Amino acid sequence: MSTETREDQTQTPPQRPEKSGLNARLSTLGRALLTNRTVLLVVLLTLGIIWMKALDASGYLSAPYDLSYMTSSLINLVPLTMLALAELLVIVSGRGGIDLSVGSIVSLAGMMFGFTYGMWGWPLAVAILFTVGFGALCGLVNGVLVAYLGFPPLIATLATYYAYWSLALVINQQQPISSQPVVDLYGLSQSVEITGLKGIIPGIPLGVFIFLLPTVVVVWLLISKTSYGRKLYAVGTNDTAARWAGLEVARTRAMAYVIAGAIAGLVAIVTVSQFASARPDAGTSGNGMALPAITMAVLGGVAITGGLGRVVGVLLAALLIVLLNAGILLAFSGNAGSQYQLLTLGLILVGAALLNGITMRKYSGSNR
């Protein structure tokens, strides 16, 4: 072999040029937005508020989109975020987990609370515990159908959605319960000033402190700091592997629906206080509560395939949707506002599902 041939064989292959500094930074930013849902939601929330403020400054809104209006809209954040956390649990449990019945459970449990506290004179604490337990019982029915009898979650919870809704309507001949004890609960939905920030931050609905934040903390502790949370993620990721590891798959999955039902029962108390009435359509009227809750969960990074989801993502997604809906009501008059809310909700749900799919394919195994 000649010297020239040997030199050709030992030559280093040409290397690809490195990306420029700007392109590298853009690539890193794009990856961060796709793989870290918290970063993406913070960016979207900031852009959404800036956009609404720009519309306000341009005179396109019917009322000021200011801090006072945004804090007052947080009253809608309380029940929807709580139900989104309920959806977080059932979706993480895997096998197509979803709960379409949470809105109907809110309606039926709310009527039961109206009977026990508003008509039968039970002590408030006892009535609340009974209502939460009743919601858990409704969730148990879903859990048995899905985890033990093998019903597809979509079909099982759609069936119970209709069942619970019809019971809520007929249990009091489609009439709300508005007795004086129930009316007096409206004070739980009043806004309160934060000590030391009076005059700086407007009043925040009391339900944020006595209902929402405790639920957020409990759900976070449950899925992040307990053995049940680890089992739930394992079952949602691969229930066959979880079964081989000795985990009780059916029990773990059923318990997710039970807890979701209990949260829905607590939301029933929230709606009764907000309406000053136990209404048989509290969780199903208008757009209903299930669709927004599912949208918040998926937008918050909860993988529809199961086994993946975080509380902080759901909380940020809920805040984004609530503030966006509040702005839409100012941008469109009459019933047009609620219709555009539905359109926006559907687009967000499709976009979130697509984003989850793209992220899973392109950055499999990345921390979201």
C-alpha positions, 0 to 999 in steps of 0.5 A: 500500500502506498504512502499516499493511500495510507495518508488518505485513510488516516484523514479525519472526517469532515465535522459539521459546523457548530451552531451559532450562538443565537441558534443554540440559544433559540434551540435551548429555549425551544426545548425548554418550552416543550419539555418544561411545562411550568416554563411554558405556562408561565410564558403563556400566562404572561403573554395572555395578561399582556395581550388583555392589557393591550386590548384594554389600553386600546379600548376593545374591552367593555371594562378595565382588565385590571388587578381588581378584576383579575382577583375577583375572577379567582372565584371561578378558579376555586371549583375548577382547579379543585376538579382539575386536580381530581382529573389529575389523579384519574388520568395519571392512573392510566388505561385511558383514565378520565372522569366525565362525571365530576360535574354531576357528582358536584350537583348531586352531592350539593343537593345532599348537602342542601338536605342535610344542612339546609333542611334537616338541620345537621351541624355544618361540620357533620354535613360537610363530612357527609357530603365529601363522603357521599362524593367519595361513594360516587367515585367508588362506583366509578372506580369499581366499574373501571378498575375491577369490572374493566369498563373503559373509563370514558364509557363508565364515567359517561354512564354515571354522569347521566345517572348522577345528573338525573338523580340530582334533578329528581331528588327534589323535583328539579328545585333548588334548596335555598333555606336560610342556613344555606343562604348564610353560607354565601359569606364563604365566597366573599373577598377578604383583604390580606393582612399587611397588603391592604390597598396594594392587592385587592380582596381575594375570594375567601374560598381560595384560602379555605378550599383551594389551597388546602386541596392543592397541598393535600393532593401534592403531598399525596402524589409526591410524598406518599407510597400511594403516589408512587404506586399511582405513577407506577400503575399509570406508567405500566400496570403490567410491570406494576402487577409483576412488582407486586402492586395492587393495580386495581385497588390503586386505580380505583382509589384515584376515582374515590379521591376524585369523587371526594374532591367533587363532594368538597367542590359541591360545598364551594358551589353551594356557598357561591350560589347561596343555594343547592342547585341540581344543575350546579356542576352541569349547567352551561359549559359544565365543569368536567370539560374545563377541568379536563382541559386544565389537567391536559394543558398542565402537562398531565399525559393522557396516556397516564403516569405523568403529571404535576400539581404545579402545572395544573394550577398554572393551567387553571389560572391561565384559562380562568384569566383568559375566560375573564378577558373574553367576557370583556371582549364580547358582549352578551352570549357571544362571550360564553360561546367564544369561551367554549371555542377557546376551551376546545382549541386549548384542549386540542393544542394541549393534547398535540403538544403532549404528543409532540413532547413525548415523541421528540423528547421522550424521557425528558422532565416536563 
